[in-house]
Amino acid sequence: MEFIKRMFNGDSKEESEETETEVESTKPERIKGKIIFINEDKGWGFINSHDLKFTRIFFHWQGLLPNTTNFNDLRKGMKVEFEPKFFEEFGWRAIKIKVLDE
């Protein structure tokens, strides 16, 4: 969780690069959230989490773990656990998503 706090607290570019290397060498932290929007036709949606400052984290159906609920069965309000990943081009994304309640 510490790397997320550093990323959102405005660390400098050099510190962010060091943090990225550190994150790659350690096991990624999983955080919990709740599905707040689903676009069933296009296969994506948004999750919010109290663990991140931003209120919406994008996810795509391909980010679901194979042993969890099928995308078509997801519903607004479902609790999930995921790994946050930052992409330069897009920002924060949820990957390796697991549904906690069905």
N, C-alpha and C positions, 0 to 999 in steps of 0.2 A: 504494500500500500504506500510505502514511503516514496517510491518513484513517481506515483501518481500525484502525490502532494507536491513534490518538487516540480513536476511538469506544469502544474496549474498555478504555482506560486511565482511564476515569472523568472525562472532561473535564466542566466545568460546562455548564449548559443554554445559557448565552450562547455559549460556545465551540462547542458542538454545532451551534447555529444558524448560526454563521459557517462551520463546516466543511461543513454541508449546502449552503450557497450556493456555497462553493468547489468542492465535488464536482460540482454541477450545471454549473459553467462549464468544467470540465476533462473530458478523456476518462476514463470510468470504468476502474478497474483490474480486470484479469481475474486470477483466482487459480485454482489447480489443487486438485483434491480427488478423492475416491473415493466411489462410490455404496456406502452401507452398508445401505440398506433400500429396498425397492420394494413398494408396494401396487398390484399390477397391476389389481385390480378397480376401484379408485377413481382411479387415474391420478396418484399422487403418491409421494414418497419422501424420503429424507434423504441428504445428502452430508456427509462430514467433510473437514476441511482442516487442515493444520498451520499455515496462515497465519492462522487465526482461533482465538481462545481457546475459543469454544464448540465442542463436538464434533459437533453436528448442525445442518445448515442445510437447511431445508425446500425442496422443489422440487415443481412441478406440471408435468404433461406440456406445458402451454402455454408453459412456460419454455424448452423445447428450441428451438434454432435450426432453421429449415426444412431446412438442408443437412446435418443430422447424422442419427444413428441414430433410427429410429422408437421411440416409448416402449415398445411391446410387445417390442422387441428388447433393451432395457436389461437388464443383469444386475448383481447385487451384485458389487462388486470392480472394476467398470469405472472407468477414470480419465476425469475430465472437467475442463473449464475453464469458468468461469462468472464473472458479475459479481454480487457480493453487493449486495443492496439492503435498506435498513431501512424497514419499514412500521410506523408508530405502533401500529396495531391488532394486528399479528401478530408483529413482530420481524423477524429476518433471513430473507431468501428468496434463493434462487439464481435468477437470470434469465439469459437468453441463453446457455444451456448448450450446450456442444459436447463430444461424445464424442471422446476422444483416441485410444483403442484400441478396436477392435471384435472 
